Amino acid sequence: MRVRPRLVLAPLVLAAALLPFAAAGGATPPAPTFTQYTSPVGVDLVTGAPEPAGSVIYDIKHNPAGVPVFGIYSQHGIGDSCGEPTLGYDPKTNRALYICGLQTLRVTFGAKGTSTWTPVQPLLEGAQSSDPILWRDTDTNRVWINQLMPQGCSAQAYTDDFGTTWTQGPLGCALGISFDHQTLVTAKPRALKTVGYPNVLYYCTNDLAAIDCGTSLDGGLTFGPSHPVSLDPAESCSAIVGHLKAAPDGTTYLMPDGCDDEAGKQAVFVTENDGLTWTKHSIGHSTAGDAGHPSLAVGKDGTVYAAWGSADNANGGGRVQVSVSTSKGVRWTTPVAVGKDLGVKVSRFPLAVAGDGDRAAVAYLGSTDDGKPSDRKNYRGVWRMYVSYTLDRGRHWKTYDATPGSPVQVGSICTGGTSCSDDRNLLDFNDMVLDGQGRVVIGFADGCLKTQCTPADRLKKGAIIRQTGGPRLVR
């Protein structure tokens, strides 16, 4: 199914404002351009098992009964119900694999700006789920899809040909893990020996009050036992975490959704022995807001960027703040709020990517409208996708509006989990990766496909934003 995207140009700014945002040699990079590709509209397709009678399924409009049930059993359309997607991008073939709900969609970007969205999920991973996740190993181009099963553990398959064929794993989780909100990453081995695949595959979840992680040493076919990330019985960090990230040397990082430490409200767990033990490092002078899961990025030289929603807005929530570490998380720079240059006051769903160590981008849903963004009755803010870039290791940031033609959402965006009502249509997070030229590719759910929307518009349409020009994160 082919759909034609919107081509949007980020607004140009005064040259004086761009002076700190300069590439090596003093040249000022051009403003980025972005193209949005939206999944096809009006496709009559059902993915998954039949819906249990009287249950509330992933897409509320197909089940108005409102009776809760655990697990996604069916999904309608192509990309019609795409809260919290994750994606991988293959620079050799100019395609993406994008997972949301039960659907794994292969997106091919055409020469004239069109895109083709094709469901390619294997049978088991397209049947039912509680949480989907996708991870692409940039070293090998292998892609894993993982569906958390309401019965416990996960169903997992991987592809080495970008969705044409799949290898089904017998068990998709580390032994002893069975609860919620899994995340995957691959990393070079440091202490353990792999078999038949060069990298270690991590699998972490929150198990009620603890973060547990385990690893696969054979490319995702089997997993060893899980290990708790923290052994401190008085651990103050949330058991909910952002996505795992790994450095080129195999050092792996995990960031919880805030902590209550005296040194700061944010912290990062670090392992240098393939998840056997983890060390906690707090980020000083940080605060915890309600923007959703934090995000980490690691540059080619090991520089770590941590991005999270702060509490710098007195009305609730705040801007995304970023801190940088060049010491594997031991020391962090003073957090800097991004988006202030475009008047952003509140944020949702921070994302971070890095290329060369001094180059990174942070994307997020942001609004210039003040107020409490979780106030369903009173907040009427307009949300857009913003991308902030640094070319000098976080000393300066420049922000651009990646969706000037249409808001992503209008009104409140709740990040309170199952306590939310219909303003949690976008769920909990988005995803961002780099293409082969060091430009950002963002997978997100779009709640508004018109130039003007109201709080009554609550879509969750699968969409991708590709940066098609402007600053690159690799030289």
URFENVEN-V624974 format. One line per field, one symbol per residue. burial: 1 if it has 16 or more other ideal C-beta (glycine too) atoms within 10 Angstrom, else 0. A space follows every 10 residues. Layout:
burial = ???
//
This chain:
burial = 1010110111 0000000100 1100000110 1111111111 0000001100 1000011111 0110000000 1111111111 1111111111 0000111111 1111111110 0000111011 1101111111 1111111000 1111111110 0011111110 0110010010 0111001110 1111111111 0001001011 1111111000 1111111011 1011011011 0000101111 1111111001 1111111110 1001111111 1101100101 1111011111 1111111110 0111111111 1110001111 1111110110 0110111110 1101111111 1111111111 1111111110 1111110010 1111111111 1011011111 1110011111 1111100001 0011111111 1111100111 1111111110 0010101111 1111111101 11100
//
